[in-house]
Amino acid sequence: MSHPAPVFWEMTEEEYLRTEPLSPFKREFVAGYVYPLHGDGLYAQAGASSAHGEIVLNIAATLLGAARRQGCRVYAADMRVDTSSPTGKRVYFFPDVVVTCEPMTPESAVSQAHCLLIEVLSASRGHTDRTDKVWAYTSLPSLQTYLIVSPVTRHIRVIERTTEGWQETERRGQEAVGLPCLGITLTLDEVYAGVLD
């Protein structure tokens, strides 16, 4: 009887960082284990849906102007972020949207001081986005806001830093989300344009 192929394998951090640029698909690294994302490799997970891709582009396009005016950058799906904890647990993720105001060069492949991270849920990674990544992202001193966006209904889970600590709220329908990182408001109409009008 055959068994399904594993969806992760062991690897050192050094090996992951050395081989990631050569990989045919993106891979996330969590404390000695590599988890492949989209691609055609044996262990890669299925690609994202049309709605997922459109929502990611809607968000990135909406944020781009404000980010550039403030000397910040917006990356859609291709910027690896270092969410390693002070205790030494080495973790690298590829959020769907990354906003950072740290100095970046054309060769930069890792962000370490991101102020806004956004994940659009998918069937394969939704559980991780709602659990493990909440812990990892909210441990980052630079992060101000983490958004978890549904691709099937107009709903955003907002996790934001306040003077009292992290606060979680939800936005639905025609509402909007304030983004202190860029000093702007992101409306759900902008997020879901052409997808869930």
TORKOLPA-832055 format. One record per residue (C-alpha): x, y, z. Coordinates in steps of 0.1 Angstrom, whole numbers, plus 5000, padded with zeros to 4 digits. Example, Ala and Ser with C-alpha at 12.3 -4.5 7.8 and 13.67 -1.06 7.14 Angstrom:
# residues 2
512349555078
513749895071
This chain:
# residues 197
500050005000
501550344990
501650635013
501351005003
504551195000
505551395031
504851775030
507951875049
511551755055
514451825078
517052075068
519552305086
519052675084
522352715066
521252455040
517852625036
519352965030
521952835006
519552624985
516452844985
517553064956
517952754935
514652584945
511952554917
509352654943
509252864975
509852695008
509252815043
511552715072
510452645107
512952535133
514752275112
511852175089
511152295054
507552335041
507252385003
504752624989
503452654954
505352484925
505752174904
508151984926
507251644942
506451794976
505052124965
501452214974
498752314950
498852664936
496752954948
493253024935
492353294911
490653494939
493653454961
495953604935
493653884926
493153994962
496953994968
497454214938
494554444948
496154494982
499654544969
498554794942
496554994967
499455024992
502155094967
501755464963
501555545000
504555315007
506755484980
505855834993
507155735027
510255555015
508855215022
508454905000
505654664992
506354304982
503654064969
504353694977
508153694970
509853855000
510953605027
510653745062
512753645092
510453585122
513053405143
512353435180
514753575206
514953225221
516653095189
513852935170
514753005134
511653075112
511353215077
507953275060
506753415027
503653635035
501353725007
502054095012
504954255031
505454625038
508754735052
510555065057
513954925063
516854985039
516654725011
518954674981
518154524947
519754204960
517854184993
515953854997
514953875034
513054145053
513754175090
511854495100
508454465084
505654685098
502654525080
502154165070
499154025052
498153665045
495253575021
493853245033
494252925012
493052575017
496552435021
497952705044
494952865061
495452685094
499052795097
498053155088
495553165116
497652995143
501452955140
501953275120
499953475145
502453375172
505453425150
504453765135
503253915168
506653835184
508254085159
509154425175
508754605142
505254475133
502354705137
499554515119
498854165107
495854105084
494353765077
492053805046
489353565035
489253494997
485653364998
483853625018
484353995026
486053945059
489454055074
490853955108
492854245121
495554195146
497154525156
499654645182
498254895207
499655065238
497954785258
499354505236
497954315207
494254365199
492154155175
489154285156
487254205124
486154395094
483254295071
481254415042
481954785034
484254855064
487954965063
491154895081
493455165094
497155095087
499355305110
502455175092
501555385061
499155635077
496355525054
493055335054
492555015034
488854965024
487354625018
486154754985
489754794975
490754454988
487854274970
487554484938
486754254909
486453944932
483654004956
482054334946
